Structures are given as C-alpha cells and as structure tokens.
Amino acid sequence: MPNNKGWYNKQEVLDTGLPYWINANRGWTQQPYPFAVLLTKSRCKEFGVPILSSGNEKPSAFRYAAAAGTGTGDNKHRYYPLYDRTDVYEVGEITKEQLFRHEVMGDFPEEEGA
C-alpha cells in the first residue's frame, strides 16, 4: 500500500508490472508505449490537469527517487506514481519545451509541416 504521500515501495511497483524511470540509468525499465507524457501529481496540477481526487485514477508508470524518505525513516517508499497526460500534449496544452526527459517515454511524434 502506498505511504501517506502516495509513494510506493519497490515490491508494490513490481507487482503492478508498470514501467519505472531510473535516473542512474537515464531510462525506463520497459517501454510499453511508443510515446507517452507521464507526469507526477504535482506536475499534473501545475499544468491544470490534476489527477482524480476520488482515487480512481491509477498510475501509468513510476519514477524512482533515490533520496526519497531521507530524514523521515521511511526508506522503502521511493517510487512515486506518474499519470498519463499524453492527450494534453497532443492538443497543445503542454509543449515539448515544458517537459523533462523523465516525463516522456519514447520519441516525440513528428510535427506536421516539419
């Protein structure tokens, strides 16, 4: 079960079968989506597309945070959930320049007229 921040431990992430980003490797453990924009809860809110507060929205991937839990005594919950916001990118509400590398899976689609 996620902790009070909504972060997961490694076994919980592995049990989902979903991919996760590891900074040290600068990559995804697997890439089931040819292209996806995957944002944290706070980045979703920042872009005006918050996750469902009902808890009905499930993560699409995770990101490993090596320093998570520092100073709290909780060194097990180091994976935070990422939510798919590819559709928001596709309609132009989020631009390529606004995204970090770890928020994108796969390659950006070719722009029309490029």
C-alpha positions, 0 to 999 in steps of 0.5 A: 500500500502506498505511504501517506504521500502516495509513494510506493515501495519497490515490491508494490511497483513490481507487482503492478508490472508498470514501467519505472524511470531510473535516473542512474540509468537515464531510462525506463525499465520497459517501454510499453508505449511508443510515446507517452507524457507521464507526469507526477501529481504535482506536475499534473496540477501545475499544468491544470490537469490534476489527477482524480481526487476520488482515487480512481485514477491509477498510475501509468508508470513510476519514477524512482527517487533515490533520496526519497524518505531521507530524514523521515525513516521511511526508506522503502517508499521511493517510487512515486506514481506518474499519470498519463497526460499524453492527450494534453500534449497532443492538443497543445496544452503542454509543449515539448519545451515544458517537459523533462526527459523523465516525463516522456517515454519514447520519441516525440511524434513528428510535427506536421509541416516539419 
